[in-house]
Amino acid sequence: MREGFSYQERRRRRMRGWAAARMQATLWALVCAAGTCPAMAQTGPQNAPLRFTLKQAVAASLQKSRELSLARLQYETSREQAGLRRAEFLPNLYTGSGVAYTSGFPLLAGGGAPALFSLSYNQQLFDLPSRGEVHAEEQKAEQQRLSIDAVRDGVIERTVSAYLEVSKVRRQLELMRRERESAQKIQDYMRERMQAGYELPIEVTKAQLTAAQVERRLVQLEDQEDTATDQLRFLLGLEPDQPIEVVPEDIPKAADETINNLVEEALRNNSEVKQAESERAISEARLKGERGGYWPTIGLIGQYNLLAKFNNYDQFFNKFQRNNFIAGIDIKIPIFASRTGASVAFARADLTAATMQVENKRAQISLDVRHKARGAREMDMGREVARLELELAQQNLEVLQSQYQQGRASIRDLEAGQLDENEKWLAFLDADFARQQAQLDLLRTTGQLAQVFQ
């Protein structure tokens, strides 16, 4: 029994040892998978491409934009500055104390008798020039808020443009790679026929030239793809080596297709027009305030002083009173103020210039909208022509395929038809991108970018 017990005990120990070894190996594998082995854990997710739709890309760029964050900070600064000017019409209470030596009549540097404790109050009630400056600062803050919308539209436009360019160039790269294969097949075919004595060397040189031209176009498209992708990564706030995927999309047209409606929409929503109108409102507020300089200013004042008993007031006054208080209204009436007349003249001239600037800006925006609307229409027609040319090339390729199967066309004719179809595809993608760019520019001019892409 003792030998049997020791055998079973050794067997149980061996089983526990094997179980412990398996447990350690399992834990080590879990630790490596969780991040202890960073080279193994980060390889997959870091290199995985991020997929964005157009609206997702716009939302990400608006969230990451430093320009937009700076514009918001500048707006907050303008609001605080307006609040600083507004504080002149709010209550202001001050207190203080100090020690000073006087010789002769007891006076302070600013006038009045030395006090052990002083409490003063002032508040501006009626001051039209200062009130005009307050309205001007508030309008400046509103102007800064409008600049946020302008910066936002700029970020949206750059993001959408980069997104569409990446999508277009990547599709063109796929076509060019297929075109390179077709050009190589034609080149091999022509070389075989030349060796067999059916073609002249000049035909081989032509095929080589076509292949070289395709290769050059492919290199150019690869450079364009890298540049556009880098720009899109920067706008999205991604790392320089982060792969991204885009979805081919088409941007919507402007809400109103008639030119008159587009002009009205632009005059209501265009940020440049709004900023010009805000500048005119600032000039109006300043002129109104400067004209108020001919009117009196009214303010509340109050002061309490606690005088010290050990001062020599009894040598200069018949009666000493330790607690002193004054409260009332301070009124200043201008009799002759040269500065007011000059300020009014300057504000009037500034308002005239601002009003003219608004009229010029509205006329310029109206002209731009009409021009860009016609340009977008031309781009639509250009895209339609490119689409029909592509459809014709596709139908021609189908005919060549049928003739090749019947033995009435050579592989050279078939591959040439394939090359022609690829070229028409490239032209169609360029025309479609130009149409989208024109539509994007029109949306920004009419102030519809935010409502379309947000």
C-alpha positions as CSV (number, residue, x, y, z in Angstrom):
1,M,0.0,0.0,0.0
2,R,2.8,2.4,0.8
3,E,4.4,1.7,-2.6
4,G,1.1,2.2,-4.4
5,F,0.5,5.4,-2.5
6,S,3.9,6.8,-3.4
7,Y,3.4,5.9,-7.1
8,Q,0.0,7.7,-7.2
9,E,1.5,10.6,-5.4
10,R,4.3,11.0,-7.9
11,R,1.8,10.7,-10.7
12,R,-0.3,13.5,-9.2
13,R,2.7,15.7,-8.8
14,R,3.7,15.1,-12.5
15,M,0.1,16.0,-13.6
16,R,0.2,19.2,-11.4
17,G,3.5,20.1,-13.0
18,W,2.3,19.6,-16.5
19,A,-0.9,21.7,-15.7
20,A,1.2,24.5,-14.2
21,A,3.5,24.5,-17.3
22,R,0.5,24.7,-19.6
23,M,-1.0,27.5,-17.5
24,Q,2.2,29.5,-17.7
25,A,2.4,29.1,-21.4
26,T,-1.2,30.2,-21.8
27,L,-0.7,33.3,-19.6
28,W,2.5,34.2,-21.5
29,A,0.5,34.0,-24.8
30,L,-2.3,36.2,-23.4
31,V,0.3,38.8,-22.1
32,C,2.0,39.0,-25.5
33,A,-1.4,39.4,-27.2
34,A,-2.4,42.1,-24.7
35,G,0.6,44.3,-25.4
36,T,3.7,42.9,-23.7
37,C,5.0,42.1,-27.2
38,P,4.3,45.4,-28.9
39,A,5.9,44.5,-32.2
40,M,3.4,41.6,-32.5
41,A,0.4,43.4,-31.0
42,Q,0.5,46.7,-32.9
43,T,1.4,45.4,-36.4
44,G,-2.1,44.6,-37.4
45,P,-4.2,47.6,-36.1
46,Q,-1.6,50.2,-36.9
47,N,-1.4,49.2,-40.6
48,A,-5.1,48.6,-41.0
49,P,-6.5,51.2,-43.4
50,L,-9.2,53.6,-42.0
51,R,-12.3,53.9,-44.1
52,F,-14.1,57.3,-44.4
53,T,-17.2,58.4,-46.2
54,L,-17.3,62.0,-47.4
55,K,-19.4,63.3,-44.5
56,Q,-17.2,61.3,-42.0
57,A,-14.1,62.9,-43.5
58,V,-15.7,66.4,-43.2
59,A,-16.7,65.8,-39.6
60,A,-13.2,64.6,-38.7
61,S,-11.5,67.5,-40.4
62,L,-13.7,70.0,-38.6
63,Q,-13.0,68.3,-35.3
64,K,-9.2,68.3,-35.8
65,S,-8.8,71.7,-37.6
66,R,-6.4,74.1,-35.8
67,E,-7.6,77.0,-37.9
68,L,-11.1,76.5,-36.7
69,S,-10.0,76.2,-33.1
70,L,-8.0,79.4,-33.5
71,A,-11.0,81.2,-35.0
72,R,-13.1,80.1,-32.0
73,L,-10.5,81.4,-29.6
74,Q,-10.4,84.7,-31.4
75,Y,-14.2,85.0,-31.2
76,E,-14.0,84.4,-27.4
77,T,-11.4,87.1,-27.1
78,S,-13.6,89.5,-29.0
79,R,-16.5,88.7,-26.7
80,E,-14.4,89.3,-23.6
81,Q,-13.2,92.6,-25.1
82,A,-16.8,93.7,-25.7
83,G,-17.6,92.8,-22.1
84,L,-14.6,94.9,-21.0
85,R,-16.1,98.0,-22.7
86,R,-19.6,97.1,-21.3
87,A,-18.2,97.1,-17.8
88,E,-18.0,100.9,-17.8
89,F,-21.8,100.9,-17.4
90,L,-21.8,98.4,-14.5
91,P,-21.3,99.2,-10.8
92,N,-17.6,99.7,-9.7
93,L,-16.8,99.6,-6.0
94,Y,-13.3,100.3,-4.7
95,T,-11.7,100.4,-1.2
96,G,-8.3,101.1,0.2
97,S,-6.2,102.6,2.9
98,G,-2.7,104.1,3.3
99,V,-0.3,106.1,5.4
100,A,1.0,109.5,4.3
101,Y,2.9,112.4,6.0
102,T,1.5,115.9,5.4
103,S,2.8,119.3,6.2
104,G,0.4,122.2,6.5
105,F,-3.1,121.7,5.2
106,P,-3.9,117.9,5.2
107,L,-4.2,116.8,1.5
108,L,-3.8,113.7,-0.5
109,A,-2.0,113.5,-3.9
110,G,-5.3,113.3,-5.7
111,G,-7.1,115.9,-3.6
112,G,-9.2,115.5,-0.4
113,A,-8.1,114.8,3.2
114,P,-6.1,111.8,4.2
115,A,-8.3,108.9,5.4
116,L,-7.7,105.8,7.5
117,F,-10.2,103.9,5.3
118,S,-11.9,104.9,2.0
119,L,-14.7,103.3,0.0
120,S,-15.7,104.7,-3.4
121,Y,-18.4,103.8,-6.0
122,N,-18.9,104.9,-9.6
123,Q,-21.1,103.9,-12.4
124,Q,-21.7,105.4,-15.9
125,L,-25.4,105.9,-16.7
126,F,-25.5,108.1,-19.8
127,D,-22.5,108.4,-22.1
128,L,-23.4,108.1,-25.7
129,P,-19.8,108.0,-27.1
130,S,-18.9,105.1,-24.7
131,R,-22.1,103.4,-25.5
132,G,-21.3,103.6,-29.2
133,E,-17.9,102.0,-28.6
134,V,-19.7,99.2,-26.7
135,H,-22.0,98.5,-29.7
136,A,-19.0,98.6,-32.0
137,E,-17.1,96.1,-29.9
138,E,-20.2,93.8,-29.8
139,Q,-20.4,94.0,-33.6
140,K,-16.7,93.2,-33.8
141,A,-17.4,90.0,-31.8
142,E,-20.2,89.2,-34.3
143,Q,-17.9,89.8,-37.1
144,Q,-15.4,87.4,-35.6
145,R,-18.2,84.8,-35.2
146,L,-18.8,85.2,-39.0
147,S,-15.2,84.5,-39.6
148,I,-15.6,81.2,-37.9
149,D,-18.2,80.3,-40.5
150,A,-15.8,81.4,-43.3
151,V,-12.9,79.3,-41.8
152,R,-15.3,76.3,-41.4
153,D,-16.4,76.6,-45.1
154,G,-12.7,76.7,-46.1
155,V,-11.9,73.5,-44.2
156,I,-14.9,71.8,-45.6
157,E,-14.0,72.8,-49.2
158,R,-10.4,71.7,-48.9
159,T,-11.4,68.4,-47.3
160,V,-14.1,67.6,-49.9
161,S,-11.7,68.6,-52.7
162,A,-8.9,66.4,-51.4
163,Y,-11.3,63.5,-50.8
164,L,-12.7,63.7,-54.3
165,E,-9.2,63.9,-55.8
166,V,-8.0,60.9,-53.9
167,S,-11.0,58.9,-55.1
168,K,-10.5,60.0,-58.7
169,V,-6.8,59.4,-58.9
170,R,-7.1,55.9,-57.3
171,R,-9.7,54.9,-59.9
172,Q,-7.5,56.3,-62.6
173,L,-4.5,54.3,-61.3
174,E,-6.5,51.1,-61.6
175,L,-7.3,52.0,-65.2
176,M,-3.7,52.9,-66.0
177,R,-2.4,49.6,-64.6
178,R,-4.8,47.8,-66.9
179,E,-3.7,50.0,-69.7
180,R,-0.1,49.2,-69.0
181,E,-0.9,45.5,-69.4
182,S,-2.7,46.1,-72.7
183,A,0.3,48.3,-74.0
184,Q,2.7,45.5,-73.0
185,K,0.6,42.9,-74.8
186,I,0.6,45.0,-78.0
187,Q,4.3,45.6,-77.7
188,D,5.0,41.8,-77.4
189,Y,2.6,41.1,-80.2
190,M,4.2,43.6,-82.5
191,R,7.7,42.3,-81.7
192,E,6.6,38.7,-82.5
193,R,5.2,39.9,-85.9
194,M,8.3,41.8,-86.7
195,Q,10.5,38.8,-86.0
196,A,8.2,36.8,-88.2
197,G,8.5,39.4,-90.9
198,Y,5.0,40.7,-90.9
199,E,5.6,44.1,-89.3
200,L,8.2,46.9,-89.8
201,P,10.5,47.9,-86.9
202,I,8.7,51.3,-86.8
203,E,5.6,49.6,-85.6
204,V,7.5,48.1,-82.7
205,T,8.9,51.5,-81.9
206,K,5.4,53.0,-81.9
207,A,4.2,50.3,-79.5
208,Q,7.2,51.0,-77.3
209,L,6.4,54.7,-77.3
210,T,2.8,54.0,-76.3
211,A,4.0,51.8,-73.4
212,A,6.5,54.5,-72.3
213,Q,3.7,57.1,-72.4
214,V,1.5,54.9,-70.3
215,E,4.3,54.3,-67.8
216,R,4.9,58.1,-67.6
217,R,1.2,58.8,-67.0
218,L,1.2,56.1,-64.3
219,V,4.1,57.7,-62.5
220,Q,2.4,61.0,-62.6
221,L,-0.8,59.6,-61.2
222,E,1.1,57.9,-58.4
223,D,2.7,61.2,-57.4
224,Q,-0.8,62.9,-57.5
225,E,-2.2,60.1,-55.4
226,D,0.6,60.5,-52.8
227,T,0.1,64.3,-52.7
228,A,-3.6,64.2,-52.4
229,T,-3.5,61.4,-49.8
230,D,-1.0,63.4,-47.7
231,Q,-3.2,66.5,-47.9
232,L,-6.3,64.4,-46.8
233,R,-4.3,62.8,-43.9
234,F,-3.3,66.3,-42.7
235,L,-6.8,67.6,-42.8
236,L,-8.1,64.5,-40.9
237,G,-5.3,64.8,-38.3
238,L,-3.9,61.4,-39.1
239,E,-0.3,60.1,-39.0
240,P,1.7,60.5,-42.2
241,D,1.9,56.8,-42.8
242,Q,-1.7,55.9,-41.9
243,P,-3.4,54.1,-44.8
244,I,-6.9,55.4,-45.6
245,E,-9.7,54.3,-47.9
246,V,-12.3,56.5,-49.5
247,V,-15.7,55.8,-51.0
248,P,-16.4,57.2,-54.5
249,E,-19.3,59.7,-53.9
250,D,-21.0,62.5,-55.8
251,I,-21.6,65.8,-54.1
252,P,-25.2,67.2,-54.3
253,K,-26.1,70.2,-56.3
254,A,-27.0,73.6,-55.0
255,A,-30.5,73.8,-53.4
256,D,-31.9,76.1,-56.1
257,E,-30.8,75.6,-59.7
258,T,-32.1,78.9,-61.2
259,I,-29.4,81.6,-61.3
260,N,-31.7,84.2,-59.7
261,N,-32.4,82.0,-56.7
262,L,-28.7,81.2,-56.3
263,V,-27.9,84.9,-56.3
264,E,-30.5,85.5,-53.6
265,E,-29.2,82.6,-51.6
266,A,-25.6,84.0,-51.8
267,L,-26.6,87.5,-50.8
268,R,-28.3,86.0,-47.7
269,N,-25.7,83.5,-46.7
270,N,-22.3,84.4,-48.2
271,S,-19.8,85.0,-45.4
272,E,-18.0,87.8,-47.2
273,V,-21.2,89.8,-47.6
274,K,-22.1,89.2,-44.0
275,Q,-18.7,90.5,-42.9
276,A,-19.0,93.6,-45.0
277,E,-22.4,94.2,-43.5
278,S,-21.0,93.7,-40.1
279,E,-18.3,96.2,-40.8
280,R,-20.9,98.7,-41.9
281,A,-22.8,98.1,-38.6
282,I,-19.6,98.9,-36.7
283,S,-19.3,102.2,-38.5
284,E,-22.9,103.0,-37.8
285,A,-22.5,102.3,-34.1
286,R,-19.4,104.5,-33.9
287,L,-21.1,107.4,-35.8
288,K,-24.1,107.2,-33.5
289,G,-21.8,107.2,-30.5
290,E,-19.7,110.1,-31.7
291,R,-22.8,112.2,-32.4
292,G,-23.8,111.6,-28.8
293,G,-20.6,113.5,-27.7
294,Y,-22.7,116.7,-28.0
295,W,-24.9,115.5,-25.2
296,P,-24.1,115.5,-21.4
297,T,-22.7,112.5,-19.6
298,I,-24.2,111.3,-16.4
299,G,-22.7,109.0,-13.8
300,L,-23.3,107.8,-10.2
301,I,-20.6,108.6,-7.7
302,G,-20.3,107.8,-4.0
303,Q,-17.5,107.8,-1.4
304,Y,-17.1,107.1,2.3
305,N,-14.0,108.1,4.3
306,L,-13.0,107.2,7.8
307,L,-10.6,109.9,9.1
308,A,-8.0,109.3,11.8
309,K,-8.4,111.3,15.1
310,F,-4.7,111.9,15.5
311,N,-4.4,114.1,12.4
312,N,-4.2,117.9,12.8
313,Y,-7.6,118.6,11.3
314,D,-8.5,120.8,14.3
315,Q,-5.9,123.4,13.2
316,F,-7.7,124.0,9.9
317,F,-11.4,123.1,10.6
318,N,-13.8,124.3,13.2
319,K,-15.4,120.9,13.6
320,F,-13.9,117.4,13.1
321,Q,-16.1,114.5,12.0
322,R,-14.5,111.1,11.7
323,N,-17.1,109.5,9.3
324,N,-17.7,111.3,6.0
325,F,-19.9,110.2,3.2
326,I,-20.8,111.6,-0.3
327,A,-23.2,110.3,-2.9
328,G,-24.7,111.9,-5.9
329,I,-24.8,112.2,-9.7
330,D,-21.9,113.5,-11.8
331,I,-23.0,115.5,-14.8
332,K,-20.7,116.8,-17.5
333,I,-22.0,119.2,-20.1
334,P,-19.9,119.8,-23.2
335,I,-19.7,123.5,-24.1
336,F,-17.0,123.5,-26.8
337,A,-15.5,120.1,-27.8
338,S,-13.4,120.3,-31.0
339,R,-12.6,116.6,-30.8
340,T,-16.3,115.7,-31.0
341,G,-16.8,117.5,-34.3
342,A,-13.6,115.8,-35.8
343,S,-14.7,112.4,-34.5
344,V,-18.2,112.8,-36.1
345,A,-16.7,113.7,-39.4
346,F,-14.3,110.8,-39.4
347,A,-17.1,108.3,-38.4
348,R,-19.3,109.7,-41.1
349,A,-16.6,109.2,-43.8
350,D,-15.9,105.7,-42.4
351,L,-19.6,104.8,-42.7
352,T,-19.8,106.0,-46.2
353,A,-16.8,103.9,-47.2
354,A,-18.3,100.8,-45.4
355,T,-21.6,101.3,-47.1
356,M,-19.9,101.4,-50.5
357,Q,-17.9,98.3,-49.6
358,V,-21.1,96.4,-48.9
359,E,-22.6,97.5,-52.2
360,N,-19.4,96.5,-54.1
361,K,-19.3,93.1,-52.3
362,R,-22.9,92.3,-53.1
363,A,-22.4,93.2,-56.7
364,Q,-19.2,91.1,-56.9
365,I,-20.8,88.1,-55.2
366,S,-23.8,88.4,-57.6
367,L,-21.5,88.4,-60.6
368,D,-19.4,85.5,-59.2
369,V,-22.5,83.4,-58.6
370,R,-23.8,84.0,-62.1
371,H,-20.4,83.2,-63.6
372,K,-19.9,80.0,-61.4
373,A,-23.4,78.8,-62.1
374,R,-22.8,79.0,-65.8
375,G,-19.4,77.4,-65.3
376,A,-21.0,74.5,-63.4
377,R,-23.5,74.1,-66.2
378,E,-20.7,73.9,-68.8
379,M,-18.9,71.3,-66.6
380,D,-22.2,69.3,-66.5
381,M,-22.3,69.3,-70.3
382,G,-18.6,68.4,-70.5
383,R,-19.2,65.5,-68.2
384,E,-22.1,64.4,-70.4
385,V,-19.9,64.6,-73.5
386,A,-17.2,62.5,-71.8
387,R,-19.8,60.0,-70.7
388,L,-21.1,59.5,-74.3
389,E,-17.5,59.2,-75.6
390,L,-16.8,56.5,-73.0
391,E,-20.1,54.7,-73.9
392,L,-19.1,54.9,-77.6
393,A,-15.6,53.5,-76.8
394,Q,-17.2,50.6,-74.8
395,Q,-19.6,49.8,-77.6
396,N,-16.6,49.9,-80.1
397,L,-14.7,47.5,-77.8
398,E,-17.7,45.1,-77.8
399,V,-17.7,45.1,-81.6
400,L,-13.9,44.4,-81.7
401,Q,-14.3,41.5,-79.2
402,S,-17.0,40.0,-81.4
403,Q,-14.8,40.4,-84.5
404,Y,-11.8,39.0,-82.7
405,Q,-13.8,35.9,-81.8
406,Q,-14.9,35.6,-85.4
407,G,-11.3,36.0,-86.6
408,R,-11.9,39.3,-88.3
409,A,-9.8,41.4,-85.9
410,S,-6.3,40.9,-84.5
411,I,-5.2,41.1,-80.9
412,R,-3.6,44.3,-81.8
413,D,-7.0,45.8,-82.7
414,L,-8.5,44.4,-79.6
415,E,-5.9,45.8,-77.3
416,A,-6.0,49.1,-79.1
417,G,-9.7,49.3,-78.4
418,Q,-9.0,48.5,-74.8
419,L,-6.5,51.3,-74.6
420,D,-9.0,53.7,-76.2
421,E,-11.7,52.7,-73.6
422,N,-9.2,53.3,-70.8
423,E,-8.4,56.7,-72.1
424,K,-12.0,57.6,-72.4
425,W,-12.5,56.4,-68.8
426,L,-9.6,58.7,-67.7
427,A,-11.2,61.6,-69.5
428,F,-14.6,60.9,-68.0
429,L,-13.1,60.8,-64.5
430,D,-11.3,64.2,-65.1
431,A,-14.5,65.7,-66.5
432,D,-16.5,64.4,-63.5
433,F,-14.0,65.8,-61.0
434,A,-14.0,69.2,-62.8
435,R,-17.8,69.2,-62.5
436,Q,-17.7,68.4,-58.8
437,Q,-15.1,71.1,-58.2
438,A,-17.3,73.7,-60.0
439,Q,-20.3,72.6,-57.9
440,L,-18.2,72.7,-54.7
441,D,-17.1,76.3,-55.5
442,L,-20.7,77.3,-56.2
443,L,-21.9,75.8,-52.9
444,R,-19.3,77.8,-51.0
445,T,-20.1,81.0,-52.8
446,T,-23.8,80.6,-52.1
447,G,-23.1,79.7,-48.4
448,Q,-24.6,76.2,-48.6
449,L,-21.5,74.1,-47.8
450,A,-22.3,73.6,-44.1
451,Q,-25.9,72.5,-44.6
452,V,-24.9,70.1,-47.4
453,F,-22.0,68.4,-45.7
454,Q,-22.9,68.6,-42.0
